Amino acid sequence: SRRERRCSSGSLLWAKMAHKDWGPRDTESELTRLKSITDKALLQNVEKRYRAGNIYTRSGRIVLAVNPYKKLPLYTEETLQAYKASLAPQVELPPHVYAVAASAHSGMLQNSMSQSVIISGESGAGKTETAKILLEYLAEVSCSGSDLHTRVLKTNPIMESFGCAKTVWNNNSSRFGKFMRVLFDDAGCISGANISTYLLEKSRLALQQPGETNFHIFYQLLAGLDDGALAKLHLGRDSASFHYLTRAGSGVREGLDDVNEFKATHSSMQTLGLRPDDVFSILAGILNLGNVTFEVVEENNAERASKVSNPDVIAKAEALLGMTGLSRVLTVRRVQAGARASVYEKPLNPEQAGRARDALSKRVYDRLFSWIVKSINECVAPPGAAPPTDGSRVAGKWIGLLDIFGFEIFSSNSLEQLLINYANELLQRLFNAHVFEREAALYKAEGIDDAAVSYTSNDAVLAVLSAAPYGLIPLLEEQGKLGERGSSAAFSLEVFRHHGRTRHVAKPRRLSAGEADGRVFVVSHFAGDISYDSRHFVEKNVEALHKDLHDLLPLLAGYAKVVLATTMPTAPPPRWGKKKTAGKKVPSATAKIRGSFGISSTFTSQANALLETLQSGTPHFVRCLKPNSAQTGGDFDSALVLAQLNSLGVLETVRIRREGFPVRTDFAEVWALGWAAVVRVTPQASRLSAKQRAEAVLQRLPRDMWKLGHTKAFLRDGALGLLEAELAAEKAGSATAIQALARRRRASSQATLLAEARAKEEEERRAAEAAAAAEAAAAAERG
């Protein structure tokens, strides 16, 4: 029964939580148990549970989590202990993120195999909060015996402050992908942790969309520091006075407590040894650098050469970052030309200088973020062990928590969205392999070939995106090889030349505002058709930072130099092209760096390494859903939720499980359930094989509700409950027959006793009458 009160631990905690945590009686906590699996039925079930405060539902081993946008009493110590005590939390307890964490922890201990929890969903669906709850559970149940679990938990405020921002969808949106591996020793205690990050949205630093803000840390810094500290950093309290914090408008941050969040971040940085004062100096330098403006030196000059119009501001930025000569490298760059590689200086106009300023700011922030991650890994590494130089390799057993962006579909999508959606296609491929392909392989291995599993494969779209030489990403990389001859326009032409007639790439039926014909292409992703505006693809991919600025970075002074020295190789090898031979000329140091910073190449390598890491362990899946776009508790947008159920593969999962045999059990368990009923009819059944005994029990069900494999029985959903009912009825029928026989025997016995009593009574009556007659005769004789 869905509300069965069994618990392997026999815990009273389970009895207390069972009544309310399964959800309303007219809903199902397991989607495959619904009588109907139409879209309407699934939505109604999820909505009713959501409105009742039951935000978790499951489909097999996949847990759905609907963001409530408010605090719920679901994470008490009592609840945590109940899931910790259970031996099968995904089966015998209500669906919960604790059940996922408990299954991963026990699976790691019992099978000595690393585990991973893949948390996916759109921005605003609650992925970051879910990851925090999972991490808190693992820290709570671990026996670290030191402050290590505290240090691991302290990583969260830092990563959120430096990597999250307010967007139109979410007040705390992760603008990077994070894979945290919590490391364990043989006793199941936390021994350390390691964080890998993916594709930080650096473009947000210099430009935000309307209604969005920059990374949290900048606002927290202005709100949390005292006036004296702000003055030393050449900062003010008002965020509106900084260009990088007002690019999208007001910079209003309703619903965010920057003062208290800053306290938590500052405390965490101190605990992990991140030297917050030095980090704040770099942040202040970036804010001041963003306020540097440029003007034309001579209005009538055709080159429109620029100069810094507020030298006092750039002097502050130089002092905070430890730089010198910024005014020159931001307004002039050296260019190599001619067969003799002559070098000349080319002035930049104000617009070009502004782009150079922003490119430098983004590069410094990106390096600072990388340094923070590196420093955290050093702090939470297992005692005596150096943190891995390659984030994809860690020793020992671990539980990985993957919090990564879901499919992104905006009105205008660029390179960032293409790469994010490529990562999601890879994760969907992993999901297919784990849920669907393993299902099909199990049926085949058990000899149940007629239980075919059909699902939508995304292999073809992955090939379109990444297969060499004509996948979209390789084509983009090819434009980077061409240097100045490469362009986004040429990339767009190549896309249509190689894919224009395929079913996975097409031209848009209509263009959105600002989109140019011939530059927009549509990719048929697993989540649906998504259009991409290819303008600036090549420029974004190579992150052009002219050589003078690049050479400036290693010359930074103070703490900024320490940061960059530990995160930036001194002589990066070229990403593309053949190795230089002794007879070939090495490019001048003044050459423009182009192609050696290809984001798409780096990210695809990282994403594939991540996939390989996830495949090396046992994956668990949490699918996060946002019930509405307004981030308000209680509202439920059915169309929005249905789209997410489809794009996350939930609808297909439910369909396939219902069409197949979702309940699997050993022959011995089937026999244990019904042996008494079988033996009553067939006493010699105990001498049959395990498979034959199971078949003798299951014959009470319709034949299409079960199949026997080589090692286990496969049952349709609901078959087990029907079998229990049939066995109970047989038992009840047997009991009724026995009771009737007993009653008959009792009745017969009572009748005999009554007859005997009546005979004895009659005998006594007759004896009394005879005695009376004799006495009367004697009296007559005397008279």
PyMOL commands that set and color helices and strands:
alter all, ss='L'
color gray80, all
select helices_A, chain A and resi 12-21+31-33+39-51+77-85+89-92+97-111+127-141+148-163+203-206+216-224+227-232+239-241+243-245+258-271+276-290+311-321+326-331+350-379+415-445+459-466+472-481+483-485+488-499+537-542+547-555+558-567+599-615+638-647+650-659+667-681+683-687+690-698+703-705+719-782
alter helices_A, ss='H'
color red, helices_A
select strands_A, chain A and resi 56-59+62-66+115-120+164-165+173-174+177-184+190-198+294-296+306-308+332-337+342-347+397-403+505-506+520-525+528-533+618-625+663-666+706-708+712-715
alter strands_A, ss='S'
color yellow, strands_A
deselect
rebuild
show_as cartoon
